[in-house]
Structures are given as structure tokens and as C-alpha cells.
Amino acid sequence: MHQEFVVYVLWSSIHNKRYVGMTSSIISRFKSHNELASKGYTIKFRPWKVIHLEFFSSKSAALIREKELKTGKGREWMDTQLNYS
């Protein structure tokens, strides 16, 4: 069975915060960020909306991209390429 991995960017307009993560189940992960989780960074800045998704066939490739987006160059790319409204 083929598994797909997703690197995602969430945006909280109320708190002006961005969050980058990786998962193999984007729907349940998004629900966790917005509703189910009771601890962790993202619960403080709800509600979140998904503003960007990238799909990968390997976990290692997804992790590389997630780490890349969390660097200065990655943040700069998000600021110029993604719509935060």
C-alpha cells in the first residue's frame, strides 16, 4: 500500500502566527490542531486554517521539506509566495 506524506502550513489570522508541520493524515492532523489536542504549541493560537500543502511519496522527502520551510530561507519563501489573508 502506498502512503503519502503532506507538509502543511497553517495560519492563525487572529494571532498572526504560522505553523509548519508534516503528517501522513492531514485531515485528522488538522482536526487535532483545531479541536482535539489539549496541549502543545498550536492550541494557544486557534483557530487555524490551512494555507499551503505539499505532497510527498516518502517520509524522508517530506521531513527535508518541512525542515527547509522552518529555516530563514523557507520563512522568506512563505512570506513572498503564500497568501495569509
Summary of the structure (lengths in Angstrom):
residues: 85
radius of gyration: 12.8
end to end distance: 37.3
largest distance: 39.7
contacts: 219
relative contact order: 0.25
helix: 44%
strand: 27%
